[in-house]
Amino acid sequence: MKSKMSATTVLLIAFAAISAAFAHAEEAVTISGAGATFPYPLYHVMFETFTRQTGTKITYDAIGSGGGIKALTEKKVDFAGTDAFMSPQEIARAGAPIVHIPICMGAVVVAYNLAGDIPMSFSPQVIADIFLGKISKWNDPRILELNPRVKISDIPIHVVHRTDASGTTAIFTEYLSKVSPEWRSRIGSGKTVKWATGQGGKGNPGVAGLVKQVMGSIGYVELIYALGNNMKVASVQNRSGNFIQPCVESVSRAGTVEIPADTNISLTDTAAPHGYPIAGFTWIALYQQQDYGSRSRSQARELAGMLWWMTHEGQALTRPFHYSPLPEEAVRRSEALLKSITFGASPALNGWK
């Protein structure tokens, strides 16, 4: 009898161990993403925090918005980070409905490298003409007229731009296309464009690095990269005629507009009187129907849950990293979109705690 009880006990222990192993395997979900460098500093902290709280492992390769969208539509990753809403052509190539969840707001800033403490202000036309190569010296009369108290030597302007497919480029060139008819007809807007002048750098870090290295240079980067590299950033004249310094508050003001159900909205050249004019959402894009390939229900649940957390509790991490939190309306739109994500016939959020 004793030996039978011992055997039973051993079997029960073994069964419990196997059950625990399966439970652990169920919990140990891995989610992969790729895309925008624009929000990467924030995403890095958000993902680490979410992993500590849930045990779900998240990998993210900051390769630029274009690369992330390509990886998503080729089903190599679970989600894509993008600073530009996917185009109709990109969505068509995806082969199934895509949803875009805004995560935060950010600013594309005009960063420059001049000796000394030189605050600069630019009008939309001056920015366009610099990147068109029409203004090539720092002491150009059009720059001096906007900055009468600044003494600038006769040095050439060295333009720096992105080489990779970039949502940051999409925001910047969309803005220039809105404010400059010549830019719109000659260059246009998009994740990649044929630049009129300048040197290229890969990613926000690449552009920031080149601007910081080369005296007299000017480029466009996300605000966090400029602040992290102690770079000078220009005030930009908005549609109301006000010169606005980019910061969390001025970027938030740019987003005080009506947001459509799919969150596809442009915030550049905002009509908000005190809003910074080169601002935008950054999104995470994913398939609305998550039951594809070899994906599991657990992966779908954790991905939807991660996005719910990022648009709610995770918003507390935005300001410390110089990103602007989502407006309330954007959060409400995100909630509706997240509830529309399914695995099979069931909402992907089912069972997420």
N, C-alpha and C positions, 0 to 999 in steps of 0.2 A: 504493500500500500504506500509505504514511504517513498519507494522508488517511482511509483506511478505519479505521486504528487510532485516529486522533484522534476520528472519529465514534463508534466503539465506546466509547472512553473517556468521551466526553461522555454517551453513553446510560447507561453504568454509573454515572457520577456523578449523573445526573438520577434514575436509579432508586433509588440510595442515598438521595438527598435526599427523594424521595417516601416511601420506606420509613421513613425517620427521622421524617418528618412524621406518618405514620400511627401510628408507635410512640408519638410524643409525644402525639398525640390520644388514644391508648388510655390513656396514663398520666394525662392531665389530666382526672381524674374529679371531678365536683362532687356533693356530697351536701348536701341541705337538711333542716333541722329547725326545729321551733318548739315552744314550750311553757313549762315551768316557769321562773319567776324564781328559785326556791329554790336550784338548783344552778348558776345562770348564772356566778357568778365562777369556779367550778371548771371548768365546761365551756369557758369562754373560753380558759383556759390549756391545758386538755387538747387542744382543737381546734387551737390554734396550734402546739402541740408536735407533734401528729400530722401536721399539714400540712408542717412543716419536715422531718420524717422520711420522709414518703411522697410528697409532692407533691399529695396529694388535698386539694381545697379543700372546706371545710365552712362552711356558713352556718347561723346559728341565731338565730331571732327570739324573744326572751324575752317572750312575750305572756301567760303564765299557762298552767297545765296544761289548763284547759278549751279554750282557744283552740288549743293544740297538738294535742289529740286531735281536735278538729273538723277542723283542717287535714289531719291524717293520714287520717282516714276519708273526707275529700273528695279524697284523693290529690293534695293540693297540695304536700305535703312528703314526704320519705322516712322521717322518724321524728318521734316526739313525745316531748318531755320531760314527765314527769308525776310529781307527788309522791303521787298516789293511784292505786291499781290501777284500771284501767278497769272500770266497772260492767257487769253482764250486758247492760243496754240499749245501752250504748256499743259493746260488742263485737258485739252483734247488728247494729247500724247499720253496723259496719265491713264486713260482708258476707263476711268470710273470717277464718280464724284469726289472732289477734294474739299475739305473744310479748312479755313484759315482762322486760327485762334490768336488774337492780338495778346501779346505778353506785357508790353510796356511801350512807352514812348521814348524816343531819343532824338538827338539833334546832330545834324551834319554841320560841322563848323569849318570856317575858313581859317586855317592855321598858317602862320608865317614865321619866318626867322630873320629878325633884324636885331642889330646890336643895341643894347640899352633897353630901358623901360619905355617902349613906344606903343601906346594904345592906338589902334587904327579903327576907322569906320569906313565901310564901303557901301555904296549904293548897288542895287541889282545890276545896273548897266556897267558899272566899273568891274564888278566880278566877272560878268560875261565877257567883257573886252579883254580882261587879263587872260582868261582861259581860251579866248579866241586868238591870242597873240597880238592883239591890236594895241595893248598897253604893255610895253616891254621894259620900262624903267620905273624905279620906285619914286623918282621925283617928277613923274608925269603930272602936268597941270591938273588933270582930272582927279588924281589922288590927293594932291596938295590942296585943292579946293575943298575937299571933304575933311581934310585934316590940317587946318591952317596953323595950329599951334605945334605941329610936329616938324622937326627938321630931319629930312631924309637925304642921304647922299645919292649921288648919281651912280647907282649900281643896277645891274640888270635884274629883272625878275625871272626866277627859275621856277617854272611851273612843274608840279608833281601831280600825277593822277594814278588811278588804279589800272592794273593790267588784266586782272581777273574779272570774271562775270560777277557783278557786285550789286547788292541792293543799295548800298551806300551810294554808288554811282547812279543808280536809278533815281534815288531821291534828289541828288544834287543836279543831275541833268534834267529831271522833270521840272525842278524849280527854275533853272535857267531857261528852259523852253517856254515857261509861262511868262517870264519877265523880259525876254529878249527875242523879238521876231527873227533877228539874224541868226541867233543860236538855234532856234527852232527849225529854220530852213536849212542851215548849213550842217549842223551836228545832230540835232534831235535828242531824244531821250531813250534810256534803256539801261540794262545791266552792263552792257558794253557799247561803246561808241567809238567812232574814229576821231581821235583827238586832233585838234588843229596845231597843238604845240605841246612841248613838255616831255618829261621823263616819267616812266611808269614804275610803280612799286606794287608788290603783291599784298593784298589785304590791307586793312587799316594799319596794322603794325608796320608794314612795308612803307606805306606813304608817310606815316609819322616819323619813321626812322630817317627817311631821305630828307624830309623837311628840316628835321633837327640837325642833320649833318651839314647841310649846304646853306651858307649865308646868302640871304636874299631870296630864299625859296618861299613858295606858297603852295598849299595843297588843301585838300578837303579830307577830313577824317571825322569819325564819331567823337563826340564830346569827351567821353571817358578816356580815349586814347590821347587826346590833346592834354587833358588834365594830368593823366598819368605820366606824361613825358615833359611836364612843365613847359608846355608850348604856349605861345601867345595866340590868342584867337580874336578875330575882329567882331565888332558890332556890325549888324547888318540892318539896313533900312527896310522896314516892312511896308506893306501896301498902304498903311495909314500915314507913312512918312516918318515914323518914329525909328530911331536907331536902337536896336535891341541887342543886348548882350546875351549870349546863350547861357542858360542855367536851367535848373530843374523847374523853377517857377515859370519862366517865360516859355519853356517848351510845353508845360501843362496847359498854359493859356491858349496855345495854338490848337489844342484838341477840344476846345469848348464849342463843338459843332454837332449837328445831328449825324448819327452814325447809322448806316444801313444795316439790314439784317445780316448780310454776309460779311460785314466789316470792311468791304472794299471801298476805301476812301482815301483821298489824297489830302494831306494837311499842309503841303507846301504852299507858299504865298498866301498864308492865312489872312482872313479878313479881321481877325481879332486884333484890336488896336494895340495891345501890349504883348502880342504873341510873337515868338521868334519864328521867322518865315521859312527856315529850312529844317522842318521837323517832320516826323512820321512815326507810324506804328512799326514795330517789328513783330512778325507773326511766326507761329509754328504751324506748318501745313501737314496734313495727314489724310489718309483715305477715310471717307465717311463710313464705309463698310470695311470692318477690320478682319473679316473672315476670308482671308486669301492666303495662298501659298501654304506654308507650314506653320502659320501663326497660331498661337493658342489663345483661348479665352482669357487666360491670366495676363498675357501680354497686352491684350486689348484693354482689359480692366485697369491695369496699372498705368498704361499710357494715358487713358482718359482721366484717371485719377490724378496723375502727375500734373496734367494741364489744368484740372480743376484747382489743385493746390497752388500752382503757379499764379493763377489769376485771382486767387483769394489770399490765403495766408502768405504766399510768397511775395506779394506786393510790398510787404514791409521791408524787403531787401532792396527795393529799387533806389530810394533816395540816397542811402549811404554810398551807392556806387554811381551817383550822378545820372541816373535814369529817372524818367518821370513816370509815376504810377498811372495805371489805367483810369480814365474817367469812369464814373459810375455807369453811364450808359454803355460803355464798351464792355464792362463786366457783365451787365445783363445780356448783351448780345452774345458774349462768350458762353454764358450758362446755357442759353438756348441751343447754340451750336454743339456744345459738348453733350447735351442730352440727346442730340440727333445722331450721334455716333453709335453704330451698332456692331454686334458680333452675331452673325446669323440673323435671327429675328428679334434678339434681345438687345436692349441698350447696353453699351459697353460699360457704363458706370455701375451696372447692377453688381452688388456685392462688394463695391469699393467702400472702405471704411474711412 
